[in-house]
Amino acid sequence: MRRKPVTRSEIRFNGSFIATLPVDAVREEDRGYIAPIHKLFAPLLRSLNRASKRDHDERAQAFEAIGLAQRGAWEPISLPDRYIYRMPRLCACQRCGREFYRVTTSGHYCSDDCAEASQGEQRASRNAEMVRTRSKERAAARAGRRCANPDCNKRLKAQRSSMKFCSIRCRVAVHRARSKDST
């Protein structure tokens, strides 16, 4: 039996209700109903409600500042006694493998931390693929280049797209020839 309270890093929270429940923080009642253990969720609910109330008050002040009234009163976040109408589904997190109850269509992650980490990993792999593709395209554009010095005309091993000369000596020679021609 779990003794430590549920923390914010163990759940998904959509701004108005808790969307996932850790398996060890609920009990199964008669007829298979799932009931959260309120004692384990109490500290989390207090902190979520404090933050929610603070956000609601800030929005109300912002609305008052521009002469509007905010619609709706603040409603505290709470857990139902039992999940009767919408039975939570037992799922395994796609990222960490931990089992959890999914209350709504909150995705396949046990917590917001897992969801954000997974999105970060996906973003990093997409970026890495994009960088590889761009790098290959740039290398193909540089292939077959020759030195811009007409006296040299060697094949370049260009490391940059703007590289025109095979060496500093060729670059200086071309610039000196141009300055002699202009005078």
KAFEN-V84668 format. One record per residue. RES is the residue in three letters. PHI is phi as a letter, one per 20 degrees, with the letter a starting at -180 (NA if undefined). OMEGA is omega in degrees with one decimal (none if undefined). D_LAST is the distance of its C-alpha to the last C-alpha in Angstrom with 2 decimals. Layout:
res,phi,omega,d_last
RES,PHI,OMEGA,D_LAST
RES,PHI,OMEGA,D_LAST
This chain:
res,phi,omega,d_last
MET,NA,-179.0,91.25
ARG,f,178.6,88.03
ARG,d,-177.0,88.31
LYS,e,-177.7,84.79
PRO,f,176.5,83.51
VAL,f,-179.7,80.98
THR,d,-178.6,77.45
ARG,f,-178.0,74.59
SER,f,-179.3,72.75
GLU,d,-173.3,75.66
ILE,c,167.4,75.72
ARG,d,-178.1,73.74
PHE,c,-174.8,73.94
ASN,e,179.1,72.76
GLY,o,179.0,73.06
SER,c,175.9,76.65
PHE,b,179.2,78.57
ILE,e,-172.2,78.50
ALA,e,176.5,77.70
THR,c,-179.8,78.50
LEU,c,175.2,81.29
PRO,f,-176.7,81.46
VAL,f,-176.6,84.36
ASP,e,179.4,86.00
ALA,d,177.6,86.00
VAL,c,174.9,88.29
ARG,c,179.0,91.84
GLU,e,-178.8,93.40
GLU,d,-179.6,96.42
ASP,g,-178.1,99.16
ARG,m,176.6,98.21
GLY,n,178.6,94.82
TYR,f,178.7,93.40
ILE,d,178.1,90.59
ALA,c,177.0,90.96
PRO,f,176.2,88.38
ILE,e,-171.2,89.77
HIS,g,179.9,89.16
LYS,f,-179.7,89.52
LEU,f,-178.6,86.43
PHE,e,-173.6,84.36
ALA,g,-179.5,85.48
PRO,f,178.9,82.75
LEU,f,179.3,80.01
LEU,f,177.9,81.49
ARG,f,-178.3,81.69
SER,f,177.5,78.01
LEU,f,179.7,76.95
ASN,f,176.3,79.17
ARG,g,-179.5,77.78
ALA,f,179.7,74.21
SER,f,179.2,75.31
LYS,f,179.1,77.18
ARG,f,178.7,74.24
ASP,f,179.6,71.87
HIS,f,179.7,74.45
ASP,f,178.2,74.85
GLU,f,177.0,71.09
ARG,f,179.1,70.82
ALA,f,178.6,73.81
GLN,f,178.9,72.21
ALA,f,177.8,68.96
PHE,f,179.6,71.00
GLU,f,-178.5,73.00
ALA,f,179.5,69.84
ILE,d,173.6,68.79
GLY,n,178.2,72.37
LEU,d,175.6,73.41
ALA,d,179.5,76.27
GLN,f,179.1,75.68
ARG,e,174.5,77.85
GLY,n,176.7,80.17
ALA,e,178.9,81.57
TRP,f,177.1,80.44
GLU,d,-179.4,82.24
PRO,f,177.1,82.58
ILE,e,179.9,81.52
SER,b,175.0,84.55
LEU,d,175.8,85.73
PRO,f,177.4,88.56
ASP,f,177.3,91.86
ARG,b,174.9,91.82
TYR,e,-177.0,89.55
ILE,d,-172.6,92.05
TYR,f,179.4,90.29
ARG,c,-177.0,87.01
MET,f,176.1,87.68
PRO,f,178.4,84.82
ARG,e,175.9,83.66
LEU,f,-176.8,83.42
CYS,c,172.6,79.92
ALA,d,-178.9,77.78
CYS,f,179.9,74.31
GLN,f,-177.6,71.61
ARG,e,-173.6,69.55
CYS,d,178.2,72.02
GLY,n,-179.1,75.20
ARG,f,179.0,77.38
GLU,e,179.6,80.16
PHE,b,174.2,80.40
TYR,e,178.8,82.10
ARG,e,-176.5,79.87
VAL,e,-179.2,81.38
THR,c,175.6,79.02
THR,e,-174.4,76.26
SER,e,-179.4,74.09
GLY,n,-174.1,72.38
HIS,d,179.5,73.04
TYR,c,-175.4,72.08
CYS,f,-176.0,74.58
SER,b,176.6,72.49
ASP,f,178.7,69.41
ASP,f,179.0,67.87
CYS,f,-179.9,68.31
ALA,f,-179.9,66.97
GLU,f,179.2,63.82
ALA,f,179.1,63.27
SER,f,177.6,63.72
GLN,f,177.6,61.25
GLY,f,178.2,58.73
GLU,f,178.5,59.27
GLN,f,179.2,58.87
ARG,f,-179.4,55.68
ALA,f,-179.8,54.28
SER,f,176.4,55.14
ARG,f,179.8,53.55
ASN,f,179.8,50.37
ALA,f,177.9,50.33
GLU,f,179.5,50.71
MET,f,179.3,47.92
VAL,f,178.0,45.57
ARG,f,-179.5,46.53
THR,f,-179.8,45.90
ARG,f,179.8,42.50
SER,f,178.2,41.54
LYS,f,179.2,42.60
GLU,f,-179.5,40.66
ARG,f,178.5,37.44
ALA,f,178.4,38.07
ALA,f,179.2,38.66
ALA,f,-179.8,35.36
ARG,e,-175.3,33.52
ALA,f,176.3,35.50
GLY,n,179.0,33.83
ARG,f,177.1,30.24
ARG,c,-179.0,27.87
CYS,f,-178.4,24.80
ALA,f,176.5,21.55
ASN,f,-176.7,19.91
PRO,f,179.3,20.35
ASP,f,-175.4,21.20
CYS,e,179.2,23.90
ASN,l,176.9,25.56
LYS,f,175.0,28.45
ARG,f,-177.7,30.94
LEU,e,166.3,30.38
LYS,d,-171.9,33.17
ALA,f,176.2,31.71
GLN,d,178.2,33.47
ARG,c,179.7,31.68
SER,f,-177.1,30.87
SER,e,-176.7,27.22
MET,f,-177.3,26.65
LYS,d,-174.0,24.02
PHE,d,-178.7,23.54
CYS,f,-179.3,26.34
SER,b,177.3,25.21
ILE,f,-178.6,22.90
ARG,g,179.1,21.55
CYS,f,-179.6,20.47
ARG,f,-179.3,18.94
VAL,f,-179.7,16.85
ALA,f,179.7,15.83
VAL,f,-179.9,14.68
HIS,f,177.7,12.70
ARG,f,179.2,11.00
ALA,f,178.3,10.32
ARG,f,-179.3,8.91
SER,f,177.1,6.53
LYS,f,-179.0,5.49
ASP,f,-176.4,5.59
SER,f,-179.1,3.82
THR,e,none,0.00
